[in-house]
Amino acid sequence: MAVEAAVSQPHTESASPAATITSSNALAKVETNASALYDSIPMWRKCMIVFVTSWATLAACFSSTSLLSAGTEIAADLGGTKEAVSLSTGGVLLALGSSPLIWSPIAAIIGRRLTYNICLLFLFCFTIGAALAPNMRVFIAMRVLSGLQGCYFHVAGQTILAEYFPPIQRGTATGFFLAGTVLGPPLGPLVAGIMMTYSSWRSVLWLQVAMAGFAFVLALVFVPPSRVDKPGHFALNLKGMEAVRNFDPLPVFQQMKYRQIFFTHLSCGFLSWTQYSILASPRHILVERFGLISPLSSGLFYIAPATGFLVGTIVGGCYSDLTVRKFIKLRGERLPQDRLNSGMWSFFLVIPAASLIYGWSLQYCNICTAVKGGLALPIVTTFLAAAGLLAAFASLNTYCAEAIPKKRQEVITGKYLIQYTFSACASAGTVPLIDAIGIGPTATIGAVLCVLAGCLTFVTARHDVGGVENKEEKKFDSWLEPCKRIKLLPTNKVFPIA
């Protein structure tokens, strides 16, 4: 039971620094005892769990961007403006980021499996409401409410994978899981652009309804309950005031007092800005720079980032596991932050270079260059930027699930809260920013943020914060304490356990 508590725990109380800072010997003991739990179900069922959780995130993330290419058509149909449609997308992303603050406490009370299915049912119903909306106000309300479930699928999915996959397989499993998360945003406008060429924007929403319904059926069969959930369909894990206190969001923010957690969350936010600034601008750029006005043309442009996202998340997840194995051979033990070293080439080379070439090539292109093949360069660079982004995300996402096992849910919730806040700002602000300063400077902002994210991740991966005496723990726990030293390799102690 002690191992199960270490694997997943409702956030009803805060962990002290002494409880979260342990040596790698304790880490090895926990992992040895947990090996039986990792082997408790067959691999085929684990693969089905990965598919189902990934499909649920695909359905949620698909809805967050699917109407980016349909702003003009929706505004004309519902009597609003394109700006209102863009703001509704930003509202969906903000709702996505804040949804775990609502659903994670509910999951701690009524159980993860039941909460997961209720979220899918609500997504299904509110998407129907958006498809039937008679005016802009109802449309925006239904869209935002449909986003108020989505991010819980991210949190629950990563928590489930951390329970059922050992560390040397966890990065690969997370990479395949993130395929749904990362394919949703580019596939949304891609599929919408194709469908709107032959149908209306409402057909896109009906497709989302079908996706959510399919996810609900799969979840009923394959999504497992948490290991700490009480048996029975209607058994409550928490009751009375204990259940009410569980809605306190403070434990989510308390984890950010640790420098590693805060740096990781901020890195994910910076990457999300770059990701959604790329996704929000294609139709605006294609119309202005290349004279391509149909939804189909802008939709097909998203094939490049969609392919890049898929390649990046799978390759990045596998490479992070290889990096973990390399450090185990080098040192003889595993440290959670080892896998962060796998993303350095993306932070400092691939993403900045691709973003800068993408932005500044479009800054000086015109319609004539499109005839000469000028559109090929932004297509290639968006693919490279997308692949680099998700390769970096793969290591960061897995590290968040490993950083503090007893507070895994709170750490992942905080990550997505910050990540989708940056995503909402980028989605709503990219086009106005391009109009104000140009696509080149806008892309430069994204490149600079990626380099900053790389610096924060480098500090997290290389800085020794675990090898300290108990009397110094408080000083080193706080992210406010300046970094004292940078090392080329982690030492034989670690904060926190994984």
C-alpha positions in Angstrom: 0.0 0.0 0.0 2.9 2.4 0.6 4.0 2.0 -2.9 0.5 2.7 -4.2 0.3 5.8 -2.2 3.6 6.9 -3.7 2.2 6.3 -7.2 -0.9 8.4 -6.9 -2.3 10.5 -4.1 -5.2 13.0 -3.9 -3.9 16.5 -3.0 -5.5 16.8 0.5 -2.3 17.7 2.2 1.0 19.3 1.4 4.3 17.4 1.4 7.1 18.8 3.5 10.5 19.4 1.9 12.0 16.6 3.9 9.4 14.2 2.5 10.1 15.2 -1.1 13.9 15.4 -1.0 15.4 11.9 -0.8 18.6 10.2 -2.0 18.7 8.0 -5.1 19.0 5.0 -2.8 15.4 5.6 -1.7 14.4 6.2 -5.3 15.8 2.8 -6.3 14.0 1.1 -3.4 10.7 2.6 -4.4 11.2 1.6 -8.1 12.1 -2.0 -7.1 9.0 -2.4 -5.0 6.9 -0.8 -7.7 8.0 -3.2 -10.5 5.3 -5.7 -9.6 2.7 -2.9 -10.1 4.1 -2.1 -13.5 3.7 -5.8 -14.5 0.2 -6.1 -13.1 -1.6 -5.9 -16.5 -0.6 -7.2 -19.9 1.1 -5.1 -22.5 -1.8 -5.2 -24.9 -4.0 -3.6 -22.3 -1.4 -1.0 -21.6 -1.3 -0.2 -25.3 -5.1 0.2 -25.4 -4.9 2.5 -22.4 -2.4 4.7 -24.3 -4.7 4.7 -27.3 -7.8 5.6 -25.5 -6.3 8.4 -23.4 -4.6 9.8 -26.5 -7.8 9.7 -28.4 -9.6 11.6 -25.7 -7.0 14.3 -25.7 -7.2 14.4 -29.5 -10.9 15.1 -29.3 -10.5 17.8 -26.8 -7.5 19.5 -28.5 -9.1 19.2 -31.9 -12.0 21.3 -30.8 -9.6 24.0 -29.4 -8.3 25.0 -32.9 -10.7 23.5 -35.4 -12.5 26.8 -36.1 -9.3 29.0 -36.6 -9.9 28.8 -40.3 -13.6 29.5 -40.1 -13.7 32.9 -38.4 -15.0 34.7 -41.4 -17.8 32.2 -42.1 -18.9 31.9 -38.5 -19.0 35.7 -38.1 -21.1 36.1 -41.2 -23.5 33.3 -40.2 -24.0 34.3 -36.5 -23.8 38.1 -37.0 -20.6 38.6 -35.1 -17.0 39.5 -35.9 -13.8 37.5 -36.7 -12.3 39.0 -33.5 -15.1 37.6 -31.4 -14.5 34.1 -32.9 -10.7 34.4 -32.2 -11.5 35.5 -28.6 -13.8 32.5 -28.3 -10.8 30.2 -29.2 -8.7 32.0 -26.6 -11.5 31.4 -24.1 -11.5 27.7 -24.9 -7.8 27.5 -24.2 -8.1 29.4 -20.9 -10.9 27.0 -19.9 -8.7 24.1 -20.9 -5.9 25.3 -18.7 -8.2 25.8 -15.7 -10.3 22.7 -16.0 -8.0 20.4 -13.8 -8.6 22.8 -10.9 -12.2 21.7 -11.1 -12.1 18.1 -12.2 -9.0 16.9 -10.3 -10.6 17.5 -6.9 -13.8 15.9 -8.2 -11.7 12.9 -9.2 -10.2 12.7 -5.8 -13.7 12.5 -4.3 -15.7 10.3 -6.7 -12.8 8.4 -8.4 -10.8 8.9 -11.6 -12.7 6.6 -13.9 -16.1 8.1 -13.2 -14.8 11.6 -13.4 -13.1 10.8 -16.8 -16.3 9.5 -18.2 -18.4 12.5 -16.9 -15.9 14.9 -18.6 -16.3 13.1 -21.9 -20.1 13.2 -21.6 -20.0 17.0 -20.9 -17.7 17.6 -23.8 -20.1 15.6 -26.0 -23.1 17.6 -24.9 -21.6 21.1 -25.0 -20.2 20.5 -28.5 -23.7 19.6 -29.6 -24.8 22.9 -28.1 -22.1 24.8 -30.1 -23.2 23.0 -33.3 -26.8 24.1 -32.8 -26.0 27.7 -31.6 -28.4 30.2 -33.1 -26.3 33.3 -32.3 -22.8 34.4 -31.3 -23.5 34.6 -27.6 -24.7 31.0 -27.4 -21.9 29.8 -29.6 -19.2 31.4 -27.4 -20.8 30.1 -24.2 -21.0 26.6 -25.5 -17.5 26.7 -26.9 -16.0 27.8 -23.6 -18.0 25.3 -21.6 -16.8 22.5 -24.0 -13.2 23.5 -23.1 -13.8 23.3 -19.4 -13.3 19.6 -19.5 -10.4 19.1 -22.0 -7.3 19.5 -19.9 -8.3 17.0 -17.3 -7.8 14.3 -20.0 -4.1 15.5 -20.2 -3.6 15.3 -16.4 -5.4 11.9 -15.9 -3.7 10.4 -19.0 -0.2 11.3 -17.8 -1.1 10.0 -14.3 -2.4 6.7 -15.6 0.8 6.2 -17.7 3.0 7.0 -14.8 1.2 4.3 -12.8 1.4 1.5 -15.4 4.7 2.1 -17.2 8.2 1.8 -15.6 10.6 4.8 -16.0 12.6 3.3 -18.8 9.3 2.9 -20.9 7.5 5.9 -19.6 9.0 8.4 -22.1 7.9 6.3 -25.1 4.4 5.7 -23.7 4.1 9.5 -23.0 5.3 10.2 -26.5 2.5 8.1 -28.1 0.0 9.5 -25.6 1.0 13.1 -26.6 0.3 12.2 -30.2 -3.3 13.0 -29.5 -2.5 16.1 -27.6 -0.2 17.5 -30.3 -2.1 16.3 -33.4 -5.4 17.9 -32.2 -4.4 21.5 -32.6 -3.0 21.2 -36.2 -5.5 18.6 -37.4 -8.4 20.9 -36.3 -7.9 23.7 -38.8 -6.6 21.2 -41.4 -9.8 19.0 -41.4 -12.0 22.1 -40.9 -10.5 23.8 -44.0 -11.2 20.7 -46.1 -14.8 20.2 -44.8 -15.7 23.9 -45.1 -14.8 23.8 -48.8 -17.7 21.4 -49.4 -19.9 22.0 -46.3 -20.5 24.5 -43.5 -18.6 25.2 -40.3 -21.3 23.4 -38.3 -20.3 20.1 -39.9 -16.9 20.4 -38.2 -18.6 20.6 -34.8 -20.6 17.5 -35.6 -17.4 15.7 -36.4 -16.2 16.7 -32.9 -19.4 15.3 -31.4 -18.6 12.0 -33.1 -15.0 12.0 -31.8 -16.2 12.7 -28.2 -18.8 10.0 -28.4 -16.3 7.5 -29.6 -13.9 8.5 -26.8 -16.7 8.0 -24.3 -17.4 4.5 -25.4 -13.7 3.5 -25.3 -13.2 5.1 -21.9 -16.1 3.1 -20.4 -14.2 -0.1 -21.3 -10.5 0.7 -20.9 -9.8 3.6 -18.6 -8.8 2.1 -15.2 -9.6 3.6 -11.8 -6.9 5.0 -9.7 -5.0 2.6 -7.5 -6.2 4.5 -4.4 -9.9 4.7 -5.5 -12.3 2.8 -3.3 -14.0 -0.1 -5.0 -17.5 0.2 -6.1 -19.3 2.4 -8.7 -20.5 5.1 -6.2 -18.0 4.8 -3.4 -16.6 8.1 -2.3 -12.9 8.5 -1.5 -13.5 11.7 0.5 -16.6 12.9 2.4 -17.8 16.0 4.2 -15.4 18.9 4.9 -12.4 16.8 3.7 -14.0 16.7 0.3 -14.8 20.5 0.3 -11.2 21.3 1.3 -10.0 19.3 -1.6 -11.2 22.1 -4.0 -8.5 24.4 -2.5 -6.2 25.2 -5.5 -3.4 26.2 -3.2 -1.6 22.8 -3.3 -1.3 23.2 -7.1 0.5 26.6 -6.7 2.5 25.3 -3.7 4.4 23.0 -5.9 5.8 26.0 -7.8 7.8 27.1 -4.8 10.3 24.4 -5.9 12.6 25.9 -8.4 12.6 22.8 -10.7 8.9 22.7 -10.9 8.5 26.4 -11.5 11.2 26.4 -14.2 9.6 23.4 -15.9 6.2 25.0 -15.9 7.5 28.2 -17.3 9.5 26.4 -20.0 6.3 24.6 -21.1 4.5 28.0 -21.2 7.2 29.5 -23.4 7.1 26.6 -25.8 3.3 26.8 -26.0 3.5 30.5 -27.0 5.6 29.5 -30.0 3.4 26.5 -30.8 0.1 28.4 -30.9 1.7 31.5 -32.6 2.5 29.2 -35.5 -1.0 27.6 -35.5 -3.0 30.8 -35.2 -1.5 32.7 -38.2 -1.5 30.5 -41.4 -4.8 31.7 -42.9 -3.9 35.3 -42.1 -0.5 34.9 -43.7 -1.6 33.0 -46.7 -4.2 35.5 -47.6 -2.0 38.6 -47.0 1.3 37.2 -48.4 0.2 34.7 -51.1 -3.3 35.6 -52.0 -4.7 32.2 -51.1 -8.2 32.9 -49.8 -10.0 29.5 -49.6 -10.3 27.6 -46.3 -8.9 24.6 -48.2 -5.6 26.2 -48.9 -5.1 27.4 -45.4 -6.2 24.0 -44.0 -3.8 22.1 -46.2 -0.9 24.2 -44.8 -1.5 22.6 -41.4 -0.2 19.2 -42.8 3.3 20.4 -42.2 3.0 21.2 -38.5 0.7 18.2 -37.9 3.4 15.9 -39.3 6.1 17.7 -37.4 4.2 17.4 -34.1 3.7 13.6 -34.6 7.3 12.9 -35.5 8.6 15.2 -32.7 6.5 13.6 -29.9 7.3 10.0 -30.9 11.0 10.5 -31.6 11.4 12.8 -28.6 9.7 10.3 -26.3 11.9 7.4 -27.4 15.0 9.6 -27.3 14.3 10.7 -23.8 14.1 7.0 -22.7 17.4 6.4 -24.5 18.9 9.3 -22.6 17.8 7.9 -19.3 19.4 4.5 -20.2 22.6 6.3 -21.2 22.9 8.1 -17.8 22.1 4.9 -15.9 25.0 3.2 -17.6 27.2 6.2 -17.0 26.4 6.6 -13.4 24.8 3.3 -12.3 21.5 4.9 -11.2 18.6 7.0 -12.6 17.8 10.6 -11.8 14.5 12.1 -12.9 16.0 15.1 -14.5 18.3 13.0 -16.7 15.7 12.8 -19.5 15.7 16.6 -19.8 19.1 16.5 -21.5 17.4 14.9 -24.5 15.7 18.2 -25.5 18.7 20.5 -25.5 19.2 20.3 -29.3 15.6 21.3 -29.8 15.7 24.3 -27.4 18.9 25.8 -28.7 19.1 24.8 -32.4 16.1 23.4 -34.2 13.3 25.6 -32.8 15.0 29.0 -32.9 16.6 28.4 -36.4 13.3 27.2 -37.9 11.2 29.9 -36.3 13.6 32.7 -37.4 13.8 31.4 -41.0 10.0 30.9 -41.1 9.2 34.4 -39.8 11.8 36.5 -41.7 11.3 34.7 -45.0 7.6 35.5 -44.8 8.4 39.1 -43.7 9.9 39.8 -47.1 8.0 37.5 -49.4 5.3 38.6 -51.8 2.9 37.0 -54.3 5.5 36.7 -57.0 7.7 34.6 -54.8 4.9 32.1 -54.3 4.9 31.4 -58.1 8.7 30.7 -57.8 8.2 28.2 -54.9 8.3 30.7 -52.0 5.6 28.7 -50.1 7.9 25.7 -49.8 10.2 27.4 -47.3 7.6 28.2 -44.7 6.1 24.7 -45.1 9.5 23.1 -44.4 10.4 25.4 -41.5 7.0 24.9 -39.8 7.6 21.2 -40.0 11.0 21.5 -38.4 9.8 24.0 -35.7 6.8 21.7 -34.9 9.1 18.6 -34.6 11.5 20.4 -32.4 8.7 21.8 -30.1 7.3 18.4 -29.4 10.6 16.7 -29.0 11.3 19.3 -26.2 7.8 18.8 -24.8 8.2 15.0 -24.6 11.0 15.2 -22.0 9.4 18.0 -20.0 6.0 16.3 -19.8 7.5 13.0 -18.6 9.6 14.8 -16.1 6.6 16.5 -14.6 5.0 13.1 -14.0 8.2 11.9 -12.3 9.2 14.9 -10.3 7.1 14.5 -7.1 5.2 11.2 -7.2 3.1 12.0 -4.2 2.1 15.3 -5.7 2.1 14.2 -9.4 -1.5 15.3 -10.1 -0.8 18.8 -8.7 2.4 19.2 -10.6 0.8 18.2 -13.9 -2.2 20.4 -13.2 0.0 23.4 -12.6 2.0 22.7 -15.8 -1.1 22.7 -18.0 -2.5 25.8 -16.2 0.5 27.9 -17.2 0.9 26.2 -20.5 -2.6 26.9 -21.7 -2.5 30.4 -20.3 0.4 31.1 -22.7 -1.5 29.2 -25.5 -4.6 31.4 -25.0 -2.5 34.6 -25.2 -0.8 33.4 -28.3 -4.0 32.3 -30.0 -5.8 35.6 -29.4 -2.8 37.9 -29.8 -0.7 36.5 -32.6 -2.6 38.0 -35.6 -2.9 41.5 -34.0 0.8 41.3 -33.1 1.7 40.4 -36.7 -0.4 43.3 -38.0 1.4 45.6 -35.5 5.1 44.6 -35.9 5.2 42.0 -38.7 5.7 38.3 -38.9 9.5 38.4 -38.6 9.6 40.2 -35.2 6.7 38.0 -34.0 8.6 34.8 -34.9 11.7 36.3 -33.2 9.8 36.6 -29.9 8.9 32.9 -30.2 12.5 32.0 -30.8 13.8 34.0 -27.9 11.2 32.4 -25.6 12.4 28.9 -26.7 16.0 29.8 -25.9 14.9 31.0 -22.4 13.0 27.8 -22.0 16.1 25.9 -22.9 18.1 27.8 -20.3 15.6 27.1 -17.6 15.6 23.4 -18.5 19.4 23.3 -18.6 19.5 24.6 -15.0 16.9 22.0 -13.9 18.8 19.2 -15.6 22.3 20.1 -14.4 22.0 21.9 -11.1 22.7 19.9 -8.0 20.0 20.6 -5.4 19.6 17.3 -3.7 23.1 16.8 -2.1 22.6 19.1 0.8 22.3 18.6 4.6 18.9 18.8 6.2 19.6 22.2 7.7 20.1 23.6 4.3 17.1 22.0 2.7 14.8 25.0 3.0 17.4 27.3 1.4 17.8 25.0 -1.6 14.1 24.1 -1.9 13.0 27.6 -2.8 13.1 28.7 -6.4 13.7 32.2 -5.1 17.2 31.2 -4.0 19.7 32.0 -6.9 21.4 29.1 -8.6 24.7 28.6 -6.8 26.5 26.5 -9.3 26.0 24.7 -12.6 27.5 21.2 -13.1 28.1 19.2 -16.3 26.5 16.1 -14.8 24.0 15.5 -11.9 25.5 14.1 -8.7 24.3 10.9 -7.0 21.5 12.7 -5.1 18.3 14.1 -6.5 15.4 16.4 -5.8 12.7 15.3 -5.9 12.0 11.6 -6.1 10.5 9.9 -9.1 
